[in-house]
Amino acid sequence: MEVKRDILWRVYLSYILVVVVCVAVFAKAVYIQQVQGKYWRSMSDSLHQKIVEIDAERGTIYSEDGQMLSTSIPQFDIYMDFRVAALREKNGQRFRENIDSLSYCLSNLFGDMSAGEYKQLLKQGYRESSAYFPLKKKISFRQYQTLRSFPLFRQGKYKSGMIASERTIRLNPYQMLAFRTIGLARDSNKVGLEMTYDSVLKGRNGKQLVRSIAGGVNVPVNDNYEVEPETGKDIVSTIDVFIQEVAENALMRMLIKNEAEHGCAIVMETKTGKIKAIANLGKRSDGSYWEDFNYAITPSEPGSTFKLATLMALLEDRKVSLNQMVNLEQGSWKVAGQTVFDSEEHPPGEVTVKRAFELSSNVGMAKLTLAGFGSAPGQFIRHLKRMRVDTITGIDLAGEKRPVIYKPGSRYWGPTTLPWMAFGYNLSVSPLQTLVLYNAVANGGKMMKPYLVSAIKEEGLLLRSVEPVVVEEKICSDQTLQELKSCLEGVCTAGTAAGVFKNTPYAVAGKTGTALMADNNRGYADQIYQSSFAGYFPADDPQFTCVVVIKNKPHALFHHGASVAAPVFKEIADRLYSSYVRQPVKKESEWKKNDSSSFNYTGLKQEMACVARTLKIPYKDTPESVNEWVDFGGKPMGAVMQPKTVDEKLMPQLKGMGLKDVVYLCENMGLKIKANGRGKVTTQSIAAGQMIAKGQLVTIELN
């Protein structure tokens, strides 16, 4: 009995201890849940909550004529929270009543799935009670607005469970147009203006408290930001969309025609230094061309366009005169064991220095430079320094590379360095530096700093205006300047570019260039030439300065500057002259009354027909006359209505039209109209048939 009682006592004691422990655990659990529950839940939330940055909206880059070149647009990712009470109440009645119509609308909007597939997708999310169910990603703002009007979603996020996560993407509306200059806005690899003005454009990021949920998704805890994001400022570039398009199209046509490797074309406003266009096109593996690299600010051997600097140094120190005679050695001359070649043979005898420049003779420039500066090459280098070809231009564009100009005493200086520098070898300068030098000659010796941004704005208000900067008041004497101008004009009238510019209605001054380029380890075996032309127009009153540089394919049939680069320059100059430089014909002092026995009008067909009926003018309507616009004219007793075709990419013939019809037609094509006088159009500033761009100004004279 004693043993049995002892065992029972121990069993009872163990049981009591277990019960006590269980009661204590239960009590502690109740205490934690009920008394300390709020504290521990806040601790749990704090472990899953964090502050994240909200990207600020990036500023917009505008062209000088107000077109958007790069801008930020909103993009939305749409999720659904199927746990919201409104979707679950009454056994999901709200969800069941709207799912069919919602699926139909989603299918119509996005077109990627049928209504049935969308319905199955929504049912899946509902069954899983997903808190952040992905419905559609990367939709536009317009699609988002439409989405908010759909069944269920129009009831608001607290009843529909719809969650919209907004972000911004960078868009270049004109795509390739000046793409490399405008740049990219990627986080780790910005280029162009996007990089140079990043601190201005990016604004200041905001901050928001979010909670991390399953799948690594961050959900905002509330709608209140700790710090509001500050939108970036806008910049207004000097780029003119029309000029950029003209330059890019002209360059593209020549690159395709000659199957060239790459090329660039830059247009500068002579008096200010504003870069109006900068086109960079490189050949891709599939044979197409794209703005892949900024060739305009990358140095290379310039070739004969550098002879302007050589002649400037010689004339400034009075080492030569333009009438001085020089023997071109029939296009071949040996110096220090090496041979200088001209691109073509010359007849025996001597020519003037001016003629040697017009013929782009390497022999002539090398002989004159060696004779003038051979005993003091440092003096020649000092002239180059004054012309600022030994330093970067300072353009507001990240990535400009320094030129390479060897100096006497350096390891790269030899007996042939100076004569080869005279015609653009043994040195490297960028096309932009060449442009700045030629622009200084065009601008009366005043060298302007090139720039790409003219203003910084915030919500349309001007914060800062960028003014032109003079970097060198006078690069040479007035006498030297006049002599240089006559030589540059001579190149285009009697020299290497005479055949290109012989029929232009305006004077051009410029210089051709052809440089044999080394091809890495293969040296010069592949016969790769770089063609260039730099100049300004009109020569008597320069408005624009332009440089074109094209690197040709190996063994290209056409590779001289006059046959490859100069035609591109001419195409650009022709378009700019007709659109910006040439003044419209002035009105005659006396109005000349037309013969009333015949007439000619242009207008809308229905209006012309109404006029004919009202005035009782019989007319013949041709079978093809179904166009909106017609030409109506002839004799009062034998008028004819002819169809008038309008191509939105080409300038229409406005002569004979009334002002109302001109405004209607041109504004529908995106053109701006400036009218002088009243009546019918007699002259227009842009000739009929020329290519046009939206926003371009057309001046018309009425009789």
C-alpha positions, 0 to 999 in steps of 0.5 A: 500500500505504501508503494502504491500511495507513493506512486499515485502521489508522484503521478498527481504531482506531475499532472498538477505541474503539467496543468500549471504549465499549460495554464501559464502558457495559455495565460501568457499567450492571452496576455501577449495577444490582448495586452501587448498585441498592439505593441508586437504588431507594430514591431512586426510592421516595422520590420517589413516597412521601409522608406523608399525614394520616389523618382522626381519627374524629369524635366523636358528638353525643347528645341528652339522652336518649341518642339519637345525633343525629350520628355517624361511620360507616365506609365502604370502597372495595374494590380488588384487587391482581392482581399478588400472587404467590398469584393468579399461581402455578400459572398462576392456579389460585387465581383460576380456582378461585374466580372463579365463586363470588366473582362469584355472591356479589358479585352477590347482595350488591350487586345492581348487576350479574349474576354474569357481568358481575362475572366479566368485570370480574374477568377484565379486572383479572387480564389487565391485572395491575392493582395497584389495580383498583377493585372497589366503592366506598362500601360499608358496614361490614356489607357489608365484613364480609360481603365478607370472608367470600366465596370467595377474600377469606376467604383474606386480602389476601396471597392474594386481593389484596383491599385495603380503603380505609377512610374515615368519613362523617357521618350524621344518623340523624334526618335533618331533626330539628334538622338545622340546629342539629346542623349539618353536618360538611363540610370547608369549610362547617360549621354548628350544633353541628358548627361550634361544637364542631369543636375538640372533635369533630374529634380529632387526625389521624394520619399514614401513609407511602404510595406513589403509583402509576398513576392518582394512587392512594396505597398504604400502604407498610406498616401502621404509622402514624407517628402514630396518629389520636386520636378526637374527644370526644363531646358531649351536647346538651340537645335532647330527641328527643321534644320536638324531634319534637313542636315540629317536627311542630306547626310543620310542620303550620301551615306547610303549612296556611298555605303560610308562607315559614318558621318556627321554634319553640324550647322552653326548660327554664324553670329551667335555660335548656336548649334542649330543642327548636329547629325551623327550617323553610323552604319550598323551591322544590318546596313542601316544607319543610326545616331550611335556615336558623337563623331562631331566631337571626336578628333581625327586627321582633318585633311585639307580643311586644315589648310585654312589654319596653315594659310592664316598663319603664313599670311598673318606673319607675312611669310607669303602673299596671295600673289606669290608664286609657288611650284607645285612640282606637278603634284609630287615633292620629296622632303626628309625622305618622304613624298608629299602627294597631291590628289591629282597631277599638275602641269609644270610651272608655278601658280600663285599661293591663292591658286595653290589653295584653291587647287588644295595642293598638299605640295604647295602648303607643305613647301610654303610652311616649311619655308616660312616656319621650318627654322621656328616651328614653335611660331606656327604652333603659337598661331594654332594656339591663338586659333584655339585648335589645341584645346576643346571648344567648351561646348556644353556637351559631355564627352568632347575629346581633346585635340592632338597637336604635337609640339617641337621637342616632343617624342612624336616630333620629326623632320616631316611633322611640320610639312605634314601638319600643313595639309592636315596630317600628324594632328587630330581635331574634331569636326566641331573645332574645324567648324568653330575656326571657319565660323570665326572667319565668317564672323569677321575674326570673332570666335564664338563659343559653340553652345546647345542650350539657350535657356532654363525654364521652370513651369514655363517661367524663364530662370536663366538665359544663356547668352553668346560667348566670345572666346577670341575677339580677333583671331587675325588681322583684318587684312589676313581675314579678307585674303582668307575670305577671297581664297575660300570663295575662290575654292567654290568658284574656281577651285576644287568645289567649283563644279558643286556650287556653280549654279547656286543663286548665292555665294558660298565660301568653303574648303574641301578636304580628303584625308587617307585614314589608317585602319588599325593594324592594317595601316593605309592598305584599305584605302579608307578616305575621310571626305570633308567640307567646311564653309559658310553662306551667303559669303557676302553676309554669312548667316550659317556655318556648316561642316560635313565629315564622312568616313568612306568604306574601303576602296570607295570609288568616290572619296574626295571632299568635292564629290562626297561632303560638298554635295551634302553641304550644298543640299543643306545650304540650299534648303536653309537659304530658301527657308531662312535667308532669302527674303520674299519678293517685295510688293510692287509700288503700284497695283497692276490690274489683271485682265478681267477676261480671264481668271484663276483661283485656288480653293475648296471645291465646294466653295468654288462651285458655290461662287460659279453658281452665284455668278452664273459662270458655266464651268467644266468639272473634270472627271478626276476633280474629286479632291478637296482642293481645286484650281478654278480658272479660264475664260468667263464662258469656258472655265475649268475646275482641275483637281489640286493634289496636296502632299503634306510633306511638300510645300504646296503652290499657294499662288492664286489662293486667298488668305482664308484658304492659305491659312486653312491649308497651311495650318492643317499641315502644321505651318505658321503663316505670316501674311503681307497685304490682302487679296490673292497670293503672289509670292511665297517664301518657301518654293512649292515642292520643297520639303517642309517641317511642322512649325516652319514659318511661311511668309506670303505676299498678297496682291 
